[in-house]
């Protein structure tokens, strides 16, 4: 075996070994080890101005909740206190500064530029680890809400709670009711926020649960949307639409062009494999990605990858 072949075999074996014992993919490790063996430069240390910037932002962020740090903030505070910055701490600090500095609302093309740095991540374009994603709906049985299957990722449960509290929707339209647990979840969220929201949950299969706050509709989601658009149905605003039935996005967006008004929200769930379809459907339409929610737990740490949208007001997103 030649020396070159031995190097390749070593990189492959080491990549497989590291992948087995971490959340990362063998492909990512292969890329990193290969880059290291070719003489890639190490990450630079944080300079004094960057550390001062971190201190200032930590102080500003923590003032809102009586100086009690989150796990991330405590991690950075510890490294600041000891002034020890191993590569992973430098990387985390750089991401913290970047995350705090970018704007909230993105048009689709600009968002793709923003996430380009995450092309080499285990789940491309996100900061999610593979196991974090796989286990987010439950590592065994699915997550239940009031004993009913809900099929919501752990991140999304918290994101929806914050979004409902901020948006205070008059109507929630859920495309894809499943067993009905998510409809109950949205009704409870709205009630907890003091809202009397109209929750409409649609699916081709009949739901066996009942709640007076939720209108469960047995219908084809695309046909129901088309009928609502044709009738110019008057929904209480703001409106939050959740696409969770994995249908053709083209006719969905054509109906939403009529149904949604500025400041209404659209969430496309389980959207990691739908990125090209979303890009095609959203082209020329007035939707902006709300990064406050897509990136709350890390960039795209949600089932709605690049797909928590607000209907824009005046201009076509470009």
KAGIKA-V505811 format. One record per helix or strand of 3 or more residues. SS is the DSSP state (helix for helix, strand for strand). FROM is the first residue (numbers start at 0). TO is the last residue. If there is no record, write none. Layout:
# KAGIKA-V505811
ss=SS from=FROM to=TO
ss=SS from=FROM to=TO
This chain:
# KAGIKA-V505811
ss=helix from=2 to=19
ss=helix from=25 to=36
ss=helix from=47 to=62
ss=helix from=70 to=81
ss=helix from=86 to=100
ss=helix from=107 to=117
ss=helix from=129 to=133
ss=helix from=153 to=166
ss=strand from=170 to=174
ss=helix from=180 to=191
ss=strand from=197 to=202
ss=strand from=213 to=217
ss=helix from=220 to=229
ss=strand from=238 to=242
ss=helix from=248 to=258
ss=strand from=264 to=267
ss=helix from=271 to=281
ss=strand from=286 to=289
ss=helix from=290 to=293
ss=strand from=307 to=310
